[in-house]
Amino acid sequence: MFKALDIARMAIGTVAKAAAKVPVVDSHFHMNDRLNGPWPEGPFLWMHGASLGECKMLLNLAGFLREDIENCPKILITTQKVEVLKFLKESGKDIETCIAPADTPSTMKQFASKVQPVALILGENELWPGYLSCMKSLAIKPAVAIVSGRYRNSIPGVDFSCVGFASMQTGGDLSRFLNVASRANIAKMMIGGDWKILPWVRSGSEVKPPENPTVDTVFVSMHMAEWASLCRMIVSSIKRQESVVLIPRRLTELDAFRKALSEQELTVVEWPLVQKGAVSLVSKFGLTREVFAQSRTAVVGGSFSRGLGVHDFWEPIQMGVATCIGPFAAGQREKAAALVNAGVMAQLQSTAGYAKRNIPDPRLVSTFLANERTKIADSYEQLLEFLRDLLK
């Protein structure tokens, strides 16, 4: 099975090299960068995440590891998304970053030779078989950690024996992962919650709604694929003379949103300007916390179209913003259901109920998050123990 995986990875590499020679394809997907770098000179503690939510979590984690691990190695964060790479580079944090290497044998060999990863921390569900086999070939003992893990399935035959630590978000994630990784005898496995709220856990602060919010509702991480539902909700808010903020998930869809809002004859202003009866459009990455700090309620995107995955609902919840998702919660069904059942987050089954959506009780939110804080803090301490032992 492993040989079959290697053959498949080599075939993908051949196709990718051919695609990289087509200028328009290379320009859009950055194929040459994925295949050939440039990559920074190691050694590094390597972290990898798919998109913005995972990489923001890893960026925060990197800062905490630097504080808590004596002589912590240099840290490299890789991502699959070019726009997230820009965000990481502009973060001002003491890290290196580059586009994630293509999961092909030749690329991983070049990447490992230059970066010299001493350990790999994977965010959520980025279980690339080549990344795992690369770390197995480099390390004497398991040197891969999975943090804030989500697991549904993976490519059959993936070798998890290089994983030494796995903190999964829910009991279901842990159980499913155990079914495929039981032969690997992973030393430390636990339910560790969602590490997107690790900064809040570390801060020790309580959940408090924003003081004097100027934004009635922020629609965050919305896709154009959700426009039909989004339009009905925005129009409903504007009819009530609410102030609305729209944060697109992809900046490439910004103009499409602006055009669609204009076609509805809605007043559009640019963030940070906010006004009643108008939609304030956010045109930069990384401003969600700034917006939430001024918001009463939030509606989280990725949840109004079946083909998408719900985006980060933890950020508004931990900032005391009354949070709501749509009928779909792909990628986070178990955790979303737990939050809805506990009264911590509202869920719309249709936009017809938008105007009368439930506003979660702040006391329930505080109690629920207190339990999450304990879970996440404990799992983080166990990650520190794993890394200290590995790096000594």
C-alpha positions in Angstrom: 0.0 0.0 0.0 2.8 2.4 0.9 4.5 1.7 -2.5 1.2 2.5 -4.2 1.1 5.8 -2.3 4.6 6.7 -3.4 3.7 5.9 -7.0 0.7 8.1 -6.8 2.7 10.9 -5.3 5.3 10.6 -8.1 2.6 10.7 -10.7 1.1 13.9 -9.1 4.6 15.4 -9.2 4.9 14.7 -12.9 1.6 16.3 -13.6 2.5 19.3 -11.4 5.8 19.9 -13.2 4.0 19.9 -16.5 1.4 22.3 -15.2 4.1 24.6 -13.8 5.4 25.2 -17.3 2.1 26.8 -18.3 2.5 30.5 -17.2 -1.2 31.2 -16.4 -1.4 28.0 -14.3 1.9 28.8 -12.5 0.8 32.4 -11.9 -2.5 31.4 -10.3 -1.4 28.3 -8.3 2.3 29.1 -7.7 3.3 25.6 -8.9 7.0 26.3 -9.2 7.1 27.7 -5.6 5.3 24.6 -4.4 7.7 22.3 -6.3 11.0 24.1 -5.9 10.8 26.7 -3.2 12.5 29.0 -2.2 12.6 27.5 1.3 14.5 29.0 4.2 17.7 27.5 5.7 17.0 25.3 8.7 16.9 23.7 11.2 13.3 24.6 12.0 10.4 23.5 14.1 8.0 23.2 11.2 4.3 24.0 11.5 1.7 23.5 8.7 -1.9 24.7 8.3 -4.2 24.8 5.3 -5.9 28.2 5.5 -6.3 31.4 7.5 -8.0 29.9 10.6 -5.5 27.1 11.1 -2.5 29.4 10.4 -3.7 32.1 12.8 -4.0 29.3 15.4 -0.4 28.1 14.6 0.9 31.7 14.6 -0.4 32.1 18.2 0.9 28.7 19.2 4.4 29.6 17.8 4.5 32.7 20.1 3.6 30.6 23.2 6.1 27.9 22.4 8.8 30.5 22.2 7.9 31.7 25.6 7.6 28.3 27.2 10.4 26.2 25.6 13.9 27.1 26.5 16.2 27.4 23.4 13.1 26.9 21.1 14.3 26.3 17.5 13.4 28.7 14.7 9.8 28.3 13.6 8.6 27.9 10.0 4.9 28.0 9.2 3.8 26.7 5.8 0.3 27.1 4.3 -1.5 26.0 1.2 -3.0 29.4 0.5 -1.1 32.2 -1.2 -3.2 34.9 0.4 -2.6 33.4 3.9 1.2 33.5 3.1 0.9 37.2 2.7 -0.9 37.5 6.0 1.8 35.5 7.8 4.6 37.5 6.2 3.0 40.8 7.4 2.1 39.5 10.9 5.3 40.9 12.4 5.8 37.7 14.4 9.3 36.1 14.8 8.7 33.3 12.4 9.7 32.3 8.8 7.0 31.4 6.3 6.7 30.0 2.8 4.1 28.2 0.6 3.7 24.6 1.5 5.8 22.1 -0.4 4.0 19.9 -2.9 3.6 16.4 -1.5 5.8 14.6 -4.0 8.9 12.5 -3.3 11.4 14.8 -5.1 10.0 18.0 -3.6 9.9 16.7 -0.1 13.5 15.5 -0.4 14.6 19.0 -1.4 12.5 20.7 1.2 13.8 18.5 4.0 17.4 19.0 3.0 17.0 22.8 3.1 14.6 23.3 6.0 15.9 20.4 8.2 12.7 20.1 10.3 13.4 18.8 13.8 9.6 18.3 14.4 6.4 18.9 12.6 3.1 20.4 14.1 0.1 19.8 11.9 -3.0 22.0 12.4 -6.4 20.3 12.4 -6.6 17.8 9.6 -3.5 18.4 7.3 -2.4 14.7 7.3 -0.4 14.7 4.1 1.2 11.3 3.6 4.5 12.7 2.2 4.9 15.1 5.2 4.5 12.1 7.6 6.9 9.9 5.7 9.4 12.7 5.4 9.4 13.1 9.2 9.7 9.4 9.7 12.8 9.3 7.6 14.4 12.2 9.5 13.7 11.4 13.1 14.8 8.7 15.4 11.6 8.8 17.4 8.1 10.1 16.5 8.4 13.8 15.8 5.0 14.8 14.5 2.3 16.4 16.6 -1.4 17.0 15.6 -3.0 19.9 17.4 -6.6 21.0 17.4 -7.1 17.8 15.3 -10.2 17.1 13.2 -10.5 13.7 11.6 -13.1 12.2 9.3 -11.0 10.0 7.0 -7.6 9.9 5.2 -6.0 8.2 2.3 -5.9 4.4 2.9 -2.5 3.1 4.0 -1.1 6.3 5.5 1.6 5.5 8.0 1.0 7.3 11.3 3.9 5.8 13.2 5.8 9.1 13.1 3.0 10.8 15.2 3.9 11.0 18.8 1.2 13.5 20.0 -2.4 14.0 18.9 -4.8 16.4 20.6 -8.2 16.1 18.9 -11.0 18.5 19.1 -13.8 16.1 20.0 -14.4 12.6 21.2 -15.7 11.7 17.8 -12.5 13.0 16.1 -10.4 11.0 18.6 -12.4 7.8 18.1 -12.2 7.9 14.3 -8.5 8.7 14.3 -7.9 5.8 16.7 -9.5 3.4 14.3 -6.9 4.2 11.6 -3.9 4.9 13.8 -4.2 2.2 16.4 -1.2 0.2 15.0 1.0 3.3 15.3 0.9 3.2 19.1 0.9 6.9 19.5 2.2 7.8 22.9 -0.1 10.7 23.7 -3.6 11.0 22.4 -6.4 13.1 24.0 -9.5 15.2 23.6 -8.0 18.7 23.7 -10.6 21.0 22.2 -10.2 23.7 19.6 -7.0 25.6 19.9 -8.2 28.6 18.0 -9.1 30.0 21.4 -5.7 29.2 23.0 -4.8 32.9 23.3 -8.0 33.4 25.3 -7.2 30.4 27.4 -3.8 31.7 28.2 -5.0 35.2 28.9 -7.2 34.2 31.8 -9.8 36.8 30.8 -13.5 36.4 31.1 -16.0 36.5 28.3 -17.4 40.1 28.1 -19.6 41.6 25.4 -18.1 44.6 23.6 -18.7 47.9 25.2 -20.8 50.4 23.2 -20.8 48.3 20.0 -21.4 50.3 16.8 -22.0 47.3 14.6 -25.3 45.5 14.9 -24.4 42.5 12.8 -21.2 41.3 11.2 -21.4 38.7 8.5 -18.0 37.0 8.6 -16.1 34.8 6.2 -19.0 34.7 3.7 -18.7 33.1 0.2 -20.5 34.3 -2.9 -22.0 30.8 -3.0 -24.0 31.9 0.0 -25.2 35.1 -1.6 -28.9 34.2 -1.8 -29.2 33.6 1.9 -26.8 36.4 2.8 -28.8 38.9 0.7 -32.0 38.1 2.5 -30.4 38.5 5.9 -28.7 41.8 5.0 -31.9 43.2 3.5 -33.7 42.2 6.7 -31.1 44.1 8.8 -31.1 47.2 6.6 -34.9 47.4 6.7 -34.5 47.6 10.5 -31.9 50.4 10.0 -29.1 48.2 11.5 -25.4 48.8 10.9 -24.0 45.8 9.0 -20.4 44.7 8.3 -19.6 42.1 5.6 -16.2 40.3 5.7 -15.8 38.1 2.5 -14.0 34.8 3.0 -12.0 35.4 -0.2 -10.7 38.8 -1.3 -11.0 37.6 -4.9 -14.8 37.8 -4.4 -14.7 41.3 -3.0 -15.7 43.0 -6.3 -18.5 40.4 -6.8 -19.9 41.2 -3.4 -19.7 44.9 -4.0 -21.5 44.5 -7.4 -24.2 42.3 -5.8 -24.8 44.8 -3.0 -25.1 47.6 -5.5 -27.6 45.7 -7.6 -29.8 45.5 -4.5 -29.5 49.3 -4.3 -27.9 49.0 -0.8 -25.6 51.7 0.5 -22.1 50.4 0.7 -19.3 52.1 2.7 -15.7 50.9 3.4 -14.6 49.6 6.7 -13.8 51.2 9.3 -16.7 53.5 8.4 -19.9 52.2 9.9 -23.4 53.7 9.6 -27.0 52.7 10.2 -28.8 51.3 7.2 -25.6 50.6 5.3 -23.2 47.8 4.7 -19.6 48.3 5.6 -17.3 46.1 3.4 -14.0 44.9 4.8 -11.3 44.6 2.1 -8.3 43.3 4.0 -7.4 40.1 5.7 -6.8 39.9 9.5 -9.4 42.4 10.7 -11.9 40.1 12.2 -10.9 40.8 15.9 -11.1 44.6 15.2 -14.6 44.2 13.8 -15.8 41.8 16.6 -14.6 44.3 19.2 -17.4 46.6 17.9 -20.1 44.1 17.2 -23.3 43.0 19.0 -23.9 39.9 16.9 -22.1 37.8 14.3 -23.3 35.4 11.5 -20.5 33.0 10.4 -20.1 32.0 6.8 -19.5 28.7 5.2 -22.7 27.5 6.8 -25.3 28.6 4.3 -24.3 26.3 1.4 -24.0 22.6 1.7 -20.8 22.4 -0.3 -18.8 24.6 2.0 -17.3 24.2 5.5 -18.4 26.4 8.4 -15.7 28.9 9.4 -14.3 29.9 12.8 -17.2 30.5 15.2 -14.9 30.5 18.3 -13.4 34.0 17.7 -16.7 35.9 18.0 -17.9 33.7 20.9 -14.8 34.2 23.0 -15.1 38.0 22.4 -18.6 38.0 23.8 -20.4 38.5 20.5 -23.7 36.7 20.1 -22.9 34.2 17.4 -25.1 32.4 14.9 -24.4 29.9 12.0 -26.6 28.6 9.2 -28.0 25.2 8.6 -24.8 23.5 7.5 -21.7 22.9 9.7 -19.5 20.7 7.5 -16.1 20.1 9.1 -17.4 21.1 12.6 -20.7 19.2 12.9 -20.0 17.7 16.4 -18.6 20.8 18.0 -21.2 23.1 16.4 -24.0 20.8 17.6 -22.6 20.8 21.1 -22.4 24.6 21.2 -26.0 24.9 19.9 -27.4 22.3 22.3 -25.6 24.1 25.2 -27.2 27.4 24.2 -23.8 28.9 23.5 -24.4 29.5 19.7 -27.6 29.9 17.7 -28.3 28.0 14.4 -30.7 29.0 11.7 -32.4 26.3 9.7 -33.5 28.9 7.2 -33.1 32.6 6.8 -36.8 33.0 7.6 -35.9 32.9 11.3 -33.0 35.4 11.0 -34.8 38.5 12.5 -35.9 36.4 15.5 -32.8 34.3 16.0 -31.8 33.3 19.5 -29.3 35.5 21.3 -27.2 33.2 23.6 -27.2 33.9 27.3 -23.7 35.2 28.3 -23.7 33.1 31.5 -24.1 29.9 29.5 -21.3 31.0 27.2 -19.0 31.7 30.1 -19.7 28.3 31.8 -19.1 26.4 28.6 -15.9 28.2 27.8 -14.6 27.7 31.3 -14.7 23.9 30.6 -13.0 24.4 27.3 -10.3 26.4 28.9 -9.4 23.6 31.3 -9.4 21.0 28.4 -7.2 23.2 26.1 -4.8 24.2 28.9 -4.2 20.6 29.9 -3.6 19.5 26.3 -1.2 22.4 25.6 0.9 21.4 28.7 1.1 17.9 27.3 2.3 19.2 24.0 5.0 21.1 25.8 6.1 17.9 27.6 6.2 16.1 24.2 8.3 18.8 22.5 10.7 19.3 25.4 11.4 15.6 25.5 11.8 15.5 21.7 14.1 18.5 21.5 16.4 17.8 24.5 
